[in-house]
């Protein structure tokens, strides 16, 4: 991060920070060159990189960055300001950020494909993946891990119920820890690619943020839009 560039150009209405280039940390949060940080936990940014660095100091925990991309603004949880090269710009007019509690949020990864479909997953492992592994796998259409998990459990039954339970438990722990990777691999095998991260407190809010970012997308489980009736020639 280069403060010599980013601490110039503060406007009377505050200072936003624009990413001119992302590093690995920024890319891992789904950020792109041109994204602007306009708020922290819903409070408009006013102090340039000095404020951002102080708010995201080590040990303070993640904060909700208000990221503006085009006409859309969405939160992303970050625990460092070292996300790329920042340049200060005048804060956009008309912003009305709302207060956010980062402790109630988690980052959600959004995927899209060429057919206009999207899907999403929370990056915080769900306890359902641990306590109800087959149901969680089926709900997320992770058919291959589901088949492996059940077949391994069934294969251990001839040895005894306790070994089968142990295999089931070990498989559940693995699925819980590898949930993010399993989901991503499955979606990429379906032709989907990640395109953004958003911070939300629940799936419903994450869907709403996806609609803000990409209003033309429909969820993979949604019914296709009805085709327009063909014009009848005379």
Backbone torsions as a table, in degrees:
resi	resn	phi	psi	omega
1	UNK	NA	133.8	-175.5
2	UNK	-113.0	103.1	-175.6
3	UNK	-71.2	-24.1	-179.4
4	UNK	-62.6	-33.5	176.0
5	UNK	-80.5	-40.8	-167.1
6	UNK	-82.9	-14.7	-178.2
7	UNK	-94.8	10.0	179.2
8	UNK	-103.8	153.5	169.4
9	UNK	85.3	25.1	178.4
10	UNK	-67.4	133.2	179.1
11	UNK	-96.2	169.1	-178.3
12	UNK	-64.4	-27.6	-177.5
13	UNK	-93.0	10.0	179.4
14	UNK	115.9	175.5	-175.8
15	UNK	-127.7	124.9	169.3
16	UNK	-95.5	163.2	177.6
17	UNK	-118.7	128.6	179.8
18	UNK	-108.4	135.1	175.8
19	UNK	-81.4	114.3	175.5
20	UNK	-86.3	-25.6	176.3
21	UNK	-155.9	139.8	179.5
22	UNK	-98.8	151.6	169.9
23	UNK	-102.8	-169.1	-177.0
24	UNK	-63.0	-37.3	-179.8
25	UNK	-66.9	-43.1	178.4
26	UNK	-63.8	-43.0	179.2
27	UNK	-64.2	-35.3	178.9
28	UNK	-65.6	-23.4	176.9
29	UNK	-92.9	9.3	177.6
30	UNK	77.1	12.0	-178.4
31	UNK	-80.3	153.9	-179.1
32	UNK	-130.3	158.7	171.8
33	UNK	-59.3	133.6	-177.1
34	UNK	101.5	-17.5	174.9
35	UNK	-65.3	145.5	-179.3
36	UNK	-119.7	135.7	171.4
37	UNK	-96.4	118.7	-174.5
38	UNK	-114.8	-10.4	-177.4
39	UNK	-157.0	159.1	174.3
40	UNK	-128.8	119.1	-176.0
41	UNK	55.1	30.1	178.2
42	UNK	89.1	-5.4	177.7
43	UNK	-94.5	125.4	-177.9
44	UNK	-55.1	139.6	178.6
45	UNK	-74.7	133.8	-179.6
46	UNK	-131.5	-18.6	-170.7
47	UNK	-109.5	20.9	176.4
48	UNK	62.8	-152.5	-176.0
49	UNK	-66.8	-28.3	179.4
50	UNK	-61.7	-43.1	178.7
51	UNK	-67.5	-43.5	-179.0
52	UNK	-63.1	-43.4	-179.9
53	UNK	-64.5	-40.1	179.8
54	UNK	-67.4	-41.3	-178.1
55	UNK	-70.4	-27.1	-179.7
56	UNK	-109.6	32.5	178.9
57	UNK	-64.9	149.8	179.3
58	UNK	-55.3	137.0	177.7
59	UNK	91.4	-8.4	-178.7
60	UNK	-87.4	-9.9	-179.7
61	UNK	85.3	170.7	-177.9
62	UNK	-67.9	150.4	175.5
63	UNK	-125.3	155.6	-178.9
64	UNK	-92.0	108.2	177.3
65	UNK	-84.3	130.0	173.0
66	UNK	-83.9	106.9	-175.0
67	UNK	-101.9	129.3	177.1
68	UNK	-107.6	125.1	178.5
69	UNK	-130.3	109.9	-174.0
70	UNK	64.7	-125.1	178.2
71	UNK	-95.3	-0.5	-176.4
72	UNK	-102.4	143.4	175.1
73	UNK	-125.2	132.7	-177.3
74	UNK	-147.8	154.1	179.2
75	UNK	-89.0	149.4	173.3
76	UNK	-138.7	131.5	177.1
77	UNK	-78.8	132.3	177.1
78	UNK	-141.6	149.5	178.7
79	UNK	-118.5	12.4	176.5
80	UNK	-151.0	151.1	174.8
81	UNK	-91.0	-7.3	-178.3
82	UNK	-81.9	77.0	-176.1
83	UNK	-116.9	-1.7	-178.6
84	UNK	150.6	-159.7	-179.6
85	UNK	-98.2	119.1	-176.9
86	UNK	-96.3	146.1	171.5
87	UNK	-134.0	131.7	-178.7
88	UNK	-76.1	139.7	175.9
89	UNK	-137.6	158.7	174.4
90	UNK	-60.2	138.5	179.8
91	UNK	-63.2	137.1	178.0
92	UNK	-59.2	147.6	178.6
93	UNK	-81.3	156.2	173.2
94	UNK	80.9	7.5	179.7
95	UNK	-74.0	138.2	177.4
96	UNK	-131.1	70.3	-178.0
97	UNK	-67.8	149.4	176.2
98	UNK	-109.1	150.4	-178.3
99	UNK	-61.8	137.7	-179.8
100	UNK	-127.5	140.5	175.0
101	UNK	-105.2	106.3	-176.1
102	UNK	-61.0	-23.2	-179.4
103	UNK	-68.5	-17.4	-179.6
104	UNK	-98.2	1.5	-173.5
105	UNK	-112.8	157.7	165.7
106	UNK	-141.4	156.6	178.5
107	UNK	-77.7	139.5	176.1
108	UNK	-117.2	135.0	179.2
109	UNK	-94.7	128.3	-178.4
110	UNK	-104.0	137.2	178.7
111	UNK	-121.2	151.8	175.5
112	UNK	-144.1	159.9	175.3
113	UNK	-129.2	179.2	-175.2
114	UNK	-72.5	-12.7	-179.7
115	UNK	-91.7	6.5	178.2
116	UNK	82.3	21.9	178.3
117	UNK	-103.7	155.8	175.7
118	UNK	-138.3	161.5	173.0
119	UNK	-147.5	167.3	-177.0
120	UNK	-151.1	158.8	177.1
121	UNK	-146.6	145.8	173.7
122	UNK	-77.2	142.6	179.9
123	UNK	-85.5	-9.2	170.9
124	UNK	-88.6	121.8	-176.1
125	UNK	-55.5	133.1	178.7
126	UNK	-79.1	136.9	176.4
127	UNK	-64.4	-23.9	177.0
128	UNK	-61.6	-30.0	178.1
129	UNK	-66.7	-21.1	-179.5
130	UNK	-96.3	-43.2	-172.5
131	UNK	-92.7	-18.8	178.4
132	UNK	-140.2	59.3	-170.2
133	UNK	-55.8	-51.0	-179.0
134	UNK	-60.2	-40.4	179.9
135	UNK	-65.9	-40.8	179.4
136	UNK	-64.2	-42.9	179.6
137	UNK	-64.0	-42.9	179.9
138	UNK	-66.9	-41.1	-179.9
139	UNK	-59.8	-35.6	-178.5
140	UNK	-95.7	10.4	176.4
141	UNK	57.7	38.6	177.1
142	UNK	-96.6	72.8	-169.0
143	UNK	-69.1	-39.2	-179.2
144	UNK	-65.9	-50.0	175.4
145	UNK	-59.7	-35.0	178.5
146	UNK	-63.5	-44.9	179.9
147	UNK	-64.2	-40.4	179.6
148	UNK	-65.8	-43.5	-178.4
149	UNK	-62.5	-47.1	-177.8
150	UNK	-71.0	-40.6	-178.3
151	UNK	-66.8	-36.8	178.0
152	UNK	-65.1	-39.8	179.1
153	UNK	-65.5	-46.3	-179.7
154	UNK	-64.0	-38.2	-179.5
155	UNK	-64.2	-26.1	-179.8
156	UNK	-85.0	-10.5	-177.4
157	UNK	-61.1	-40.7	179.1
158	UNK	-59.0	-25.4	178.9
159	UNK	-75.8	-31.0	-179.8
160	UNK	150.0	161.0	-179.0
161	UNK	-66.9	-41.6	-178.6
162	UNK	-63.3	-45.6	175.6
163	UNK	-60.8	-37.7	178.8
164	UNK	-64.6	-40.7	177.3
165	UNK	-64.5	-37.6	178.6
166	UNK	-65.3	-41.9	178.0
167	UNK	-63.4	-42.9	178.5
168	UNK	-60.2	-45.5	-178.0
169	UNK	-65.1	-43.1	178.7
170	UNK	-63.1	-40.5	177.6
171	UNK	-64.1	-37.9	178.8
172	UNK	-64.8	-42.2	178.3
173	UNK	-63.1	-42.0	178.9
174	UNK	-62.5	-46.2	180.0
175	UNK	-60.6	-42.5	-179.3
176	UNK	-61.4	-44.7	-178.1
177	UNK	-73.2	-31.2	-175.9
178	UNK	-101.0	12.8	-172.8
179	UNK	-55.1	-45.8	-177.5
180	UNK	-61.0	-45.5	-178.9
181	UNK	-66.7	-41.9	-179.6
182	UNK	-62.6	-43.0	179.5
183	UNK	-63.8	-46.4	-177.6
184	UNK	-62.6	-45.2	-179.6
185	UNK	-61.2	-42.4	180.0
186	UNK	-63.8	-42.8	-178.8
187	UNK	-70.1	-37.7	178.0
188	UNK	-66.1	-32.5	176.8
189	UNK	-68.0	-19.6	177.1
190	UNK	-92.3	4.8	179.4
191	UNK	90.3	12.4	179.7
192	UNK	-95.5	149.8	177.6
193	UNK	-133.4	143.4	176.7
194	UNK	-66.4	140.2	179.6
195	UNK	-130.7	-9.2	178.7
196	UNK	-168.6	160.3	168.0
197	UNK	-120.5	140.2	175.2
198	UNK	-134.5	148.8	176.8
199	UNK	-98.0	128.2	-178.5
200	UNK	-148.4	158.3	-179.3
201	UNK	-89.4	-17.3	-178.2
202	UNK	-157.6	166.7	-177.2
203	UNK	-61.0	-39.0	-178.1
204	UNK	-59.8	-41.2	178.8
205	UNK	-68.7	-37.1	178.4
206	UNK	-64.4	-39.4	176.3
207	UNK	-62.1	-40.7	179.7
208	UNK	-64.8	-39.4	177.8
209	UNK	-67.2	-36.8	176.0
210	UNK	-62.9	-39.7	178.2
211	UNK	-64.3	-31.0	176.7
212	UNK	-70.0	-41.4	-178.3
213	UNK	-74.7	-40.6	-175.1
214	UNK	-140.7	78.5	-173.9
215	UNK	-65.1	-17.2	-178.4
216	UNK	-84.0	-8.5	-178.6
217	UNK	-83.3	151.7	173.0
218	UNK	-125.2	148.5	-178.1
219	UNK	-66.5	150.9	-177.0
220	UNK	-60.8	-26.8	-179.4
221	UNK	-90.9	-4.0	-179.0
222	UNK	-77.7	149.6	177.3
223	UNK	-69.9	140.6	177.8
224	UNK	-59.0	146.7	178.1
225	UNK	-64.9	139.4	-179.1
226	UNK	-63.7	140.2	-179.8
227	UNK	-68.9	145.9	176.0
228	UNK	-66.4	134.7	179.4
229	UNK	-64.0	136.5	-179.1
230	UNK	-68.3	141.3	178.3
231	UNK	-67.9	137.0	-178.4
232	UNK	-93.1	120.2	-179.5
233	UNK	-71.5	149.5	179.8
234	UNK	-95.7	NA	NA
